[in-house]
Amino acid sequence: MGVAAARFHHHKPGPRGKGVFLSGSALVATMLDAYARGYFPMGDPDDPGALAWYNPDPRGVLPLEGFHVPRTVA
């Protein structure tokens, strides 16, 4: 398990609307590991230089069967 994997391995979902932890970087390895474990980053309004990492419970799922992206969006 790499450094990025260790970072996301032991955290539980955070309180509603709160990040699990903050990070100052968005390296590719960190991003891929985070997404694979159900985390996603968003800017933190209280700290413009940091990313707040979220792990919602339950996670949102977008069913792809019958999913259509209108031309005006694509």
C-alpha positions in Angstrom: 0.0 0.0 0.0 1.5 3.3 -1.1 1.4 6.6 0.8 -1.7 7.7 -1.0 -3.5 4.4 -0.2 -2.5 4.6 3.4 -4.0 8.1 3.6 -7.5 6.9 2.5 -7.5 3.5 4.1 -8.4 4.2 7.7 -10.9 7.0 7.5 -14.6 6.7 8.2 -17.2 8.9 6.5 -17.1 12.4 7.9 -20.0 14.4 9.4 -22.6 15.5 6.9 -21.2 18.4 4.9 -17.7 18.1 6.5 -14.6 16.8 4.9 -12.8 13.8 6.4 -9.4 15.6 6.2 -7.6 18.3 4.4 -4.8 18.0 1.8 -2.7 20.6 0.1 -2.1 18.7 -3.1 -4.0 16.8 -5.7 -1.4 14.5 -7.1 -2.6 12.0 -9.7 -1.7 8.9 -7.5 -3.6 10.5 -4.6 -6.6 11.3 -6.8 -6.8 7.8 -8.3 -6.5 6.2 -4.9 -9.1 8.5 -3.3 -11.6 7.8 -6.1 -11.1 4.1 -5.9 -11.9 4.2 -2.1 -14.9 6.4 -2.5 -13.4 9.8 -1.6 -13.6 13.0 -3.7 -12.0 16.4 -3.2 -13.6 19.8 -3.0 -12.1 23.2 -2.2 -12.4 24.2 1.4 -14.0 27.6 1.8 -12.3 28.1 5.2 -8.8 27.3 3.7 -8.5 28.4 0.0 -5.2 26.5 -0.4 -6.5 23.1 0.8 -8.7 20.4 -0.5 -11.4 18.9 1.8 -11.8 15.1 1.1 -15.3 13.7 1.4 -16.5 10.1 1.8 -20.3 10.3 1.9 -22.4 7.5 3.4 -24.4 6.5 1.6 -22.6 7.2 -1.7 -24.5 8.6 -4.6 -24.9 6.2 -7.5 -25.8 7.3 -11.0 -27.5 4.5 -12.9 -26.1 4.3 -16.4 -28.9 2.2 -17.9 -30.9 4.6 -20.0 -28.6 7.6 -19.1 -28.5 10.2 -21.9 -26.4 13.4 -22.1 -28.2 16.0 -24.1 -26.2 17.6 -26.9 -26.5 21.0 -25.2 -24.6 19.6 -22.2 -22.0 17.6 -24.1 
